[in-house]
Amino acid sequence: MFKNKNLITYLLLIFVFMLAAFLRFYNLSSFPVGFHQDEASLGYNGYSLMLTGKDDNSNKFPLYIDMFGDNRPSGYHYLTILPIKLFDLNEFATRLPGALFGSITIFAIYLLTYAIFKNKKLSLLSSLFIAISPWHVSVSRASSETIVALFFIILGFSLLIYSLQNERLKYVLLGTISLGLSFFFYHTPRVFAPLLYLALIIYLFSFGREVGKRLKNSFILSFLFLSIFALVLIFAIKGGTGRFSQVNIFGFPETKLIMEEQIKEDGVARTNIPTTRLFHNKIINYSFSFLSNYFDYFTGQFLFMKGGLPIWYRVPGMGLVYLIEFPFIVIGAILLVINKNKLYKIPIIWILIAPVVTSITMDDIPNLQRTIVMLPAIEIIAAFGLYNFINSRRGILKPVVASILTILFIFNFAYFLHQYFIHAKLHRTWYRNNGFKEVIRTVYKDYAGYDSIIITKSEGGIYPLILFYTKYGPALYQKEGSPKDREYAGFGKFFFVPQSCPSVDKDNRFPKGKSIYVDNGTCPDNAALDNKKETVINREDGTRAFRIIYD
């Protein structure tokens, strides 16, 4: 009987995994529509590392890769090498690592939930919630490094919690390795993991959790190792601070501007200087900015209605968590707080710490990438609330309530699929560079017959997409000095200009000879171009993305 129950559990878990994999791999090359320049940069740098051992800036086997001024950990770039080797340089190969790690996260969340609650049904429910999560599905399909980092975070803390219950030091070692691996994929884990680890050590060891001295010392040594390792990666290696140095609240212009404005208003109101210094100082100002950002992550708009930033990850008409989950998150949180089992508080501690790191930044707030570390705790709490709500019903009421809730969850799930696969491909697709692939392939067909291809920069960073879709030789690009898209410069025959309509707004800095001009799609028709060959590239929604003019 016991073996049969285990078999059913494993079969159900495999079913949940297959569902997760289907949602993440189905038509992966085409959804999300378009191909963002960040994705193109990830793929091309993987291609460059595969062929030359260097990134597109000629750095040999780097730990960080510069992506539009943001030094990103290079772990995901290395993961793309094998898929590119197997499937060539394309959207599927670039997105495959995110989709794969997003799928196997189902097993990690099962382990984490079971480590805390020792309940297989609850663990399966948590896995199912992650499998169908709008937040997790949409980010898994978009070449996001955060998904890989999240897998290692969940696995790492699962192993550490197992070690608490089994007094097995090998789980501490494996958990430490897993958390350390997350540092190579995204910046957030380098602060979040040690912070949550410290909170768990203080809470579990200070409030009656009896563990052996060896295990306690192992936890402390593990925490110290991870903290020092994170500090080395952040401060001792060039590029470790990433964009944090640019967007943290302490150096962000908007934060300073607010304080200066308040001081100026005090001056106009003739407020005495001690009062002004008391209320309008850096401590008050930075604290207000931090708390304002922090509470943004617990709003209904962010979680259930609208989602967060960057905007190209959003699913129109959807939040990040199903609206039907809201009451069960509330119920689950209350039940966990009042429960006397110390381990049951872990999801609450997790969700409270998760937004701390990103709340220190001011760019793209609320940010759904940096705070995806919240998601495991949210779904575990929701699953706990739903599980206990259904089990609190008695008699015929229990299957009736379960059936009604199943229908409501299926409706929410179906609505998400409709919004993602129907509306997202038509909704503001310019944020995902929709049309760039077509324009690059169109002009590249005539590459040999022209002296130059003059491209507007008004549509953003197009150069990684050119490198990606033309499979531009990494060694050649590095030899040219990795020029990117500097104005009035370029690589190969590609030449970048700031003018929106270079076919009309020419100047003497343009290269001489026979040229193809790539104009912004908003450029008006011009009589001077009537006798020239013209191709228009439209987006999925029918709006004009580019106009191509041939000499």
matplotlib code that plots the C-alpha trace (Angstrom):
import matplotlib.pyplot as plt

x = [0.0, 2.8, 4.7, 1.5, 1.0, 4.6, 4.2, 1.1, 3.0, 5.9, 3.5, 1.6, 4.9, 6.0, 2.7, 3.2, 6.7, 5.4, 2.8, 5.4, 7.7, 4.9, 4.0, 7.7, 8.7, 5.6, 6.4, 9.3, 10.9, 7.8, 6.5, 7.2, 6.8, 9.8, 13.3, 14.5, 18.1, 19.0, 18.1, 20.1, 23.1, 22.9, 22.7, 25.4, 27.8, 27.3, 28.0, 31.2, 32.3, 31.8, 33.9, 36.5, 36.5, 35.8, 32.7, 31.8, 34.2, 37.2, 37.3, 38.5, 36.1, 34.7, 32.7, 30.8, 29.6, 28.7, 25.2, 24.3, 26.4, 25.2, 27.8, 25.8, 27.0, 27.9, 26.5, 23.5, 25.8, 27.8, 24.7, 23.7, 26.8, 25.6, 22.1, 23.7, 26.1, 23.2, 20.5, 22.6, 22.3, 18.6, 15.8, 15.1, 18.7, 19.0, 15.7, 16.3, 18.3, 15.6, 12.8, 14.7, 15.6, 12.1, 10.7, 13.0, 12.2, 9.0, 11.2, 13.1, 9.9, 8.5, 11.7, 11.5, 7.8, 8.3, 11.4, 9.3, 5.9, 6.6, 3.3, 3.4, 0.0, 0.9, 4.3, 2.5, 0.1, 3.1, 4.7, 1.5, 1.2, 4.8, 4.1, 1.2, 2.4, 2.1, 5.2, 7.3, 6.1, 6.5, 10.0, 11.1, 10.3, 12.2, 15.9, 16.0, 19.0, 16.8, 15.1, 18.3, 19.4, 16.0, 16.3, 19.6, 18.3, 15.3, 17.4, 20.0, 17.6, 15.8, 19.0, 19.8, 16.4, 16.8, 20.1, 18.3, 15.9, 18.4, 21.5, 23.4, 26.3, 26.5, 23.2, 24.8, 27.7, 25.4, 23.1, 26.0, 27.3, 23.8, 23.4, 26.9, 26.1, 23.1, 25.7, 27.0, 23.6, 22.2, 23.2, 20.2, 21.1, 24.4, 22.6, 19.3, 20.8, 23.1, 20.4, 17.8, 20.4, 21.3, 17.7, 17.0, 20.1, 19.0, 15.4, 15.8, 18.8, 17.6, 14.0, 14.3, 15.3, 17.5, 20.4, 23.7, 26.8, 28.5, 25.5, 25.1, 28.8, 28.5, 25.6, 27.6, 30.7, 28.5, 26.9, 30.3, 31.7, 28.7, 28.9, 32.6, 32.2, 29.4, 31.5, 34.4, 32.3, 30.7, 33.6, 36.9, 36.2, 35.7, 32.1, 30.7, 28.5, 26.7, 24.0, 23.6, 26.2, 24.1, 20.6, 20.9, 18.8, 22.0, 23.2, 20.0, 19.3, 15.6, 16.2, 18.5, 16.1, 13.2, 15.3, 16.6, 13.0, 11.8, 14.8, 14.0, 10.3, 11.4, 13.5, 10.5, 8.4, 11.2, 11.5, 14.4, 17.5, 17.5, 13.9, 14.9, 17.9, 15.7, 13.1, 14.9, 18.2, 19.7, 18.6, 14.9, 15.0, 16.7, 14.5, 11.3, 12.5, 13.4, 10.1, 8.1, 9.8, 9.5, 5.7, 5.2, 6.0, 3.0, 0.4, -2.5, -1.5, 1.9, 0.9, -2.6, -3.6, -0.9, 2.5, 5.8, 8.7, 10.5, 7.4, 8.5, 7.9, 4.3, 1.3, -1.5, -4.5, -2.6, -0.8, 2.0, -0.1, -3.6, -6.3, -8.0, -4.9, -5.3, -7.7, -5.6, -2.4, -4.1, -5.4, -2.1, -0.1, -2.4, -2.2, 1.6, 2.1, -0.1, 1.4, 3.8, 6.1, 9.2, 9.9, 6.4, 7.6, 10.2, 7.9, 6.9, 10.5, 11.4, 8.6, 9.5, 13.2, 12.8, 12.0, 14.8, 17.5, 15.6, 14.1, 17.5, 17.3, 15.3, 15.2, 12.2, 10.3, 8.5, 10.8, 9.5, 12.9, 14.8, 12.0, 11.1, 12.8, 9.4, 7.6, 8.4, 7.2, 4.0, 3.1, 3.9, 1.8, -1.1, -0.9, -0.9, -3.9, -5.8, -4.9, -6.1, -9.2, -10.4, -9.5, -11.4, -14.7, -16.5, -18.8, -20.2, -19.1, -15.4, -15.7, -18.2, -15.8, -12.8, -14.7, -15.8, -12.3, -10.9, -13.2, -12.2, -8.5, -8.9, -10.7, -7.8, -5.3, -7.2, -7.4, -3.7, -3.1, -5.4, -3.7, -0.2, -0.7, -3.3, -3.0, 0.7, 1.8, -0.2, 0.1, 2.8, 5.2, 7.7, 9.0, 10.2, 11.8, 9.1, 10.0, 13.8, 14.3, 12.5, 14.3, 17.7, 17.0, 15.5, 18.6, 21.0, 19.7, 21.1, 24.3, 26.7, 25.2, 25.6, 28.4, 26.7, 23.5, 22.7, 20.5, 18.6, 19.4, 16.0, 14.5, 17.1, 20.0, 19.7, 23.3, 23.1, 20.1, 22.3, 25.1, 22.7, 20.6, 23.5, 25.7, 28.4, 31.8, 32.8, 36.5, 35.9, 33.8, 36.5, 39.1, 37.1, 37.3, 33.8, 32.3, 28.7, 26.4, 28.4, 27.0, 28.4, 30.3, 29.6, 30.9, 31.0, 28.7, 26.4, 26.5, 24.5, 23.2, 21.0, 18.6, 15.1, 14.9, 18.4, 17.1, 16.0, 18.1, 21.5, 24.7, 28.3, 29.3, 27.4, 29.5, 29.7, 28.6, 25.5, 23.5, 20.4, 18.7, 16.7, 14.3, 12.1, 8.6, 7.1, 9.0, 6.5, 6.3, 8.5, 8.0, 11.8, 11.8, 9.0, 11.5, 13.4, 12.8, 11.0, 10.1, 7.9, 8.3, 5.2, 4.8, 2.4, -0.3, 0.0, 1.8, 4.9, 8.2, 10.7, 10.9, 13.8, 14.9, 17.4, 19.7]
y = [0.0, 2.4, 1.6, 2.2, 5.6, 6.5, 5.4, 7.6, 10.5, 10.1, 9.7, 12.8, 14.7, 13.5, 14.7, 18.1, 18.2, 17.3, 20.1, 22.5, 21.5, 21.8, 25.3, 26.3, 24.6, 24.8, 27.0, 28.4, 30.1, 32.2, 33.0, 35.5, 37.2, 39.2, 38.7, 41.2, 42.6, 41.2, 37.7, 38.3, 39.4, 36.3, 34.1, 35.8, 35.9, 32.1, 31.7, 33.8, 31.9, 28.6, 29.7, 31.9, 31.5, 35.2, 37.4, 40.2, 42.5, 40.1, 39.1, 35.5, 33.3, 36.2, 36.0, 39.1, 40.2, 43.8, 44.1, 47.7, 49.0, 46.3, 43.8, 40.6, 37.3, 35.1, 31.8, 31.8, 32.7, 29.5, 27.4, 28.5, 27.0, 23.4, 24.2, 26.4, 23.6, 21.2, 23.5, 26.4, 30.0, 30.7, 31.7, 28.2, 27.5, 30.8, 30.3, 26.6, 26.9, 29.1, 26.8, 23.7, 25.1, 26.5, 23.0, 21.2, 23.8, 21.8, 19.1, 21.7, 23.3, 19.8, 19.1, 22.5, 22.1, 18.6, 19.5, 22.1, 20.3, 16.6, 16.5, 15.0, 16.3, 19.8, 19.5, 18.4, 21.3, 23.7, 22.2, 22.5, 26.2, 26.9, 24.8, 27.0, 30.3, 33.2, 34.8, 31.7, 30.6, 34.0, 34.6, 31.0, 31.4, 34.7, 33.7, 35.0, 34.3, 34.7, 31.4, 29.4, 31.3, 30.6, 26.9, 26.8, 28.9, 26.7, 23.5, 25.0, 25.9, 22.6, 20.7, 22.9, 22.4, 18.6, 18.7, 20.3, 17.4, 14.6, 15.9, 15.1, 17.3, 16.3, 18.2, 21.3, 21.0, 20.3, 23.1, 25.5, 24.5, 25.0, 28.5, 29.4, 28.3, 30.8, 33.6, 33.0, 33.7, 36.9, 39.6, 39.3, 35.9, 37.3, 39.4, 37.5, 34.1, 35.1, 37.4, 34.7, 32.2, 34.5, 35.1, 31.4, 30.7, 33.4, 32.4, 28.6, 28.4, 31.2, 30.0, 26.5, 24.5, 21.8, 20.8, 19.2, 21.4, 20.0, 20.9, 24.3, 25.0, 23.7, 26.1, 29.1, 28.1, 27.6, 31.1, 32.7, 31.0, 32.1, 35.7, 36.0, 34.4, 36.9, 39.8, 38.7, 38.3, 41.8, 43.9, 42.1, 41.3, 43.9, 44.3, 42.7, 45.6, 45.5, 48.1, 48.5, 51.2, 53.1, 52.6, 52.3, 54.8, 56.4, 57.6, 57.9, 61.5, 61.3, 60.4, 63.4, 65.7, 64.9, 65.8, 69.0, 70.0, 69.5, 71.6, 74.3, 74.4, 74.7, 77.7, 79.4, 78.7, 80.1, 76.9, 77.0, 75.1, 72.5, 71.5, 71.1, 69.0, 66.9, 66.0, 66.3, 64.3, 61.4, 58.8, 59.9, 60.3, 57.0, 55.1, 56.6, 55.6, 52.1, 51.5, 52.9, 50.5, 47.6, 48.0, 48.2, 44.5, 43.6, 45.6, 44.0, 45.9, 44.3, 40.8, 40.2, 42.9, 44.5, 42.9, 44.7, 45.9, 45.6, 45.9, 43.4, 40.6, 41.6, 39.6, 42.1, 42.0, 39.7, 40.0, 37.8, 35.6, 34.3, 36.4, 33.2, 32.6, 35.8, 34.5, 31.4, 33.4, 35.4, 32.2, 30.4, 33.3, 33.5, 29.7, 29.7, 32.6, 31.0, 27.5, 26.5, 24.5, 26.6, 25.4, 26.5, 30.1, 29.7, 30.8, 33.9, 34.9, 34.1, 36.4, 39.3, 39.2, 38.7, 42.3, 43.8, 43.6, 45.2, 47.8, 49.5, 50.2, 52.8, 51.5, 49.6, 49.5, 47.2, 44.8, 41.3, 39.9, 40.9, 39.8, 36.5, 35.1, 35.9, 33.4, 30.1, 31.5, 33.0, 29.7, 27.6, 29.9, 29.8, 26.0, 25.7, 28.0, 26.1, 22.7, 23.6, 25.3, 22.3, 19.9, 22.0, 21.2, 18.1, 15.5, 16.2, 19.8, 18.9, 17.5, 20.2, 23.0, 21.3, 21.0, 24.6, 25.8, 23.5, 25.1, 28.6, 27.7, 26.2, 29.4, 31.6, 29.3, 29.3, 33.1, 33.3, 31.1, 33.2, 36.4, 35.0, 33.2, 35.5, 39.0, 39.2, 38.7, 41.7, 44.0, 46.7, 44.3, 47.1, 46.5, 43.1, 44.3, 42.7, 43.3, 43.4, 39.8, 40.5, 43.7, 42.2, 39.1, 41.3, 43.6, 40.8, 39.1, 42.0, 42.4, 41.4, 43.9, 47.0, 49.0, 49.9, 49.3, 52.5, 51.9, 54.2, 53.9, 55.4, 52.0, 51.1, 48.7, 46.8, 45.7, 42.4, 41.4, 42.0, 40.0, 37.2, 36.9, 37.3, 35.0, 37.6, 36.0, 36.6, 36.6, 39.2, 41.3, 41.2, 42.1, 45.2, 46.3, 45.3, 48.6, 47.9, 50.7, 53.8, 56.7, 57.2, 53.9, 50.2, 46.8, 45.0, 47.0, 48.0, 51.7, 53.2, 56.8, 58.8, 60.0, 58.4, 58.7, 58.3, 57.8, 61.4, 63.1, 62.4, 64.1, 64.0, 61.5, 58.8, 56.3, 56.8, 54.4, 52.3, 52.0, 50.4, 52.7, 51.3, 54.0, 54.1, 52.9, 56.3, 58.1, 59.9, 59.0, 61.3, 62.2, 62.1, 58.4, 57.6, 56.1, 54.0, 50.4, 50.3, 47.5, 48.0, 45.7, 45.4, 44.1, 41.3, 43.9, 45.5, 48.7, 49.7, 48.8, 49.8, 51.2, 49.9, 52.1, 50.9, 53.2]
z = [0.0, 1.0, -2.3, -4.3, -2.7, -3.5, -7.1, -7.5, -6.0, -8.4, -11.4, -10.5, -10.1, -13.5, -14.9, -13.4, -14.8, -18.3, -18.0, -17.0, -19.8, -22.4, -21.2, -21.4, -24.7, -26.8, -29.9, -27.9, -31.0, -31.7, -28.2, -26.8, -30.1, -31.3, -29.9, -27.4, -27.8, -24.4, -25.7, -28.8, -26.8, -24.6, -27.7, -29.7, -26.8, -26.3, -30.0, -29.6, -26.6, -28.4, -31.4, -29.9, -26.1, -25.9, -25.5, -28.0, -26.2, -26.7, -23.0, -22.6, -20.6, -18.7, -15.4, -16.5, -19.9, -20.7, -22.0, -22.8, -19.9, -17.4, -16.5, -16.2, -14.7, -17.6, -16.4, -18.8, -21.8, -21.1, -20.9, -24.4, -25.9, -26.1, -27.5, -30.1, -31.0, -31.3, -32.9, -34.4, -33.4, -33.2, -30.8, -29.7, -28.7, -26.8, -24.9, -24.2, -20.9, -19.3, -20.4, -19.3, -15.8, -15.5, -16.1, -13.6, -11.0, -10.4, -8.7, -6.7, -5.4, -4.5, -2.4, -0.7, 0.2, 1.4, 3.4, 5.3, 5.7, 5.1, 3.1, -0.3, -1.4, -0.4, -2.2, -5.4, -5.1, -4.8, -7.8, -9.8, -8.9, -10.1, -13.2, -14.3, -12.7, -15.2, -13.7, -14.0, -17.4, -19.1, -17.7, -18.3, -22.0, -22.4, -22.0, -18.4, -16.2, -13.1, -13.8, -13.6, -10.5, -8.9, -9.5, -7.6, -4.8, -4.3, -4.5, -2.1, 0.6, 0.2, 1.0, 3.9, 5.5, 4.9, 6.7, 9.7, 10.0, 9.2, 10.8, 7.5, 6.9, 3.2, 2.6, 4.0, 1.6, -1.4, -0.4, -0.2, -3.6, -5.1, -3.6, -4.7, -8.3, -8.3, -7.9, -11.5, -13.1, -11.6, -9.1, -6.8, -5.2, -4.0, -1.5, -1.1, -0.4, 2.4, 3.8, 4.0, 5.2, 8.1, 9.0, 9.1, 11.3, 13.7, 13.8, 13.9, 16.3, 18.6, 19.1, 20.2, 17.2, 18.7, 16.4, 17.1, 17.6, 14.4, 12.3, 13.8, 13.2, 9.6, 9.0, 10.3, 8.2, 5.2, 5.7, 6.1, 3.0, 0.9, 2.2, 1.6, -1.9, -2.7, -1.6, -3.7, -6.8, -6.1, -5.1, -5.9, -9.5, -12.2, -13.2, -10.0, -8.9, -12.3, -12.8, -9.0, -9.0, -11.5, -10.2, -6.4, -4.3, -2.8, -6.2, -8.2, -9.3, -8.5, -4.8, -4.4, -6.3, -3.9, -0.9, -2.5, -3.5, 0.1, 1.5, -1.0, 0.0, 3.7, 2.7, 1.0, 4.1, 6.3, 8.3, 10.7, 9.8, 12.7, 11.7, 8.0, 9.0, 11.2, 8.6, 5.3, 5.6, 3.8, 6.4, 6.2, 2.4, 1.6, 4.1, 2.6, -0.9, 0.2, 2.0, -0.9, -3.2, -0.8, -0.3, -4.1, -4.2, -2.0, -4.0, -5.8, -9.0, -9.0, -8.0, -9.4, -11.9, -13.9, -13.2, -13.1, -15.1, -17.5, -19.7, -22.3, -19.8, -19.2, -20.3, -21.1, -18.8, -16.3, -13.0, -12.0, -9.8, -10.5, -8.8, -7.6, -5.4, -3.4, -0.7, -0.2, 0.1, 2.9, 4.6, 4.2, 5.6, 8.7, 9.3, 8.9, 11.3, 14.1, 13.6, 16.3, 14.0, 13.5, 10.0, 8.9, 9.3, 6.5, 3.6, 5.6, 6.3, 2.7, 1.3, 3.6, 2.7, -1.0, -2.0, 0.2, -2.3, -5.3, -3.0, -2.8, -6.6, -8.4, -12.0, -13.4, -10.1, -9.3, -11.0, -11.8, -12.6, -9.5, -7.2, -8.8, -5.7, -4.0, -6.2, -4.4, -1.1, -2.7, -4.3, -1.2, 1.0, -1.6, -1.8, 2.1, 2.3, -0.4, 1.0, 4.5, 3.2, 1.3, 4.1, 6.6, 4.7, 5.9, 4.3, 0.8, 1.1, 0.6, -3.0, -3.9, -2.8, -4.4, -7.7, -7.7, -7.0, -9.7, -12.2, -11.1, -11.3, -14.8, -15.9, -14.6, -16.2, -19.6, -19.4, -19.0, -22.0, -24.1, -23.0, -23.6, -26.9, -28.5, -27.1, -26.1, -29.7, -30.8, -27.7, -27.9, -29.5, -30.3, -26.7, -27.8, -31.1, -33.2, -36.9, -36.3, -37.5, -40.7, -41.5, -40.9, -43.0, -45.8, -46.1, -45.6, -48.8, -50.7, -48.6, -51.4, -53.9, -51.8, -50.4, -47.1, -45.0, -43.2, -40.1, -37.8, -34.1, -33.1, -32.4, -29.8, -29.6, -32.8, -33.2, -31.1, -33.4, -36.5, -35.0, -34.1, -37.2, -39.6, -37.5, -37.9, -37.4, -33.7, -34.6, -37.3, -35.0, -32.3, -34.9, -35.9, -32.2, -31.1, -32.3, -31.3, -32.7, -32.1, -34.1, -37.6, -37.3, -37.5, -38.5, -41.8, -44.2, -41.3, -40.4, -37.6, -37.6, -35.1, -37.8, -37.7, -41.5, -43.0, -46.5, -46.4, -43.7, -45.2, -44.2, -45.3, -42.6, -44.4, -46.3, -50.1, -52.7, -53.2, -50.0, -48.4, -45.9, -42.9, -41.7, -38.6, -39.4, -38.5, -41.2, -43.6, -47.3, -49.3, -53.0, -53.5, -52.9, -55.4, -58.0, -55.5, -54.4, -51.1, -48.7, -45.6, -42.6, -40.4, -36.9, -35.9, -35.1, -38.5, -37.5, -39.5, -37.9, -40.6, -44.1, -46.3, -49.2, -51.8, -53.9]

ax = plt.figure().add_subplot(projection="3d")
ax.plot(x, y, z, "-o")
ax.set_aspect("equal")
plt.show()
